[in-house]
Amino acid sequence: MSLLRTSTSALRLSASRATVAAPSMMAVRGYADKPDPEFSSAHTSASAKGFEKKEQAQEGAYFREQEAKKLKALREKLSAQRKHLDEVEAAIDDIEKK
């Protein structure tokens, strides 16, 4: 029985050491001194450049649309404030006439 306990505890200990040691080996990163020429901007393909231009155009259109929505909301808010101001001025004029 004690032999079984000893071997079981030894297995647990070795298993726990193995799981602890494995992540440290994977955590090491390597960095290159120079960028890989395969992925540098001088070697990009024409299709990649075309995709980049299309993506920039889509992003630009999206942000213009968002800005237009914001401007529309601000103009509506300004219109409501002007209407409220006109009502207040009319109420003041009515009070002054009495």
Sequence and secondary structure as in RCSB ss.txt:
>XXXX:A:sequence
MSLLRTSTSALRLSASRATVAAPSMMAVRGYADKPDPEFSSAHTSASAKGFEKKEQAQEGAYFREQEAKKLKALR
EKLSAQRKHLDEVEAAIDDIEKK
>XXXX:A:secstr
 HHHHHHHHHHHHHHHHHHHHHHHHHT     SS  GGGSGGG  HHHHHHHHHHHHHHHHHHHHHHHHHHHHHH
HHHHHHHHHHHHHHHHHHHHHH 
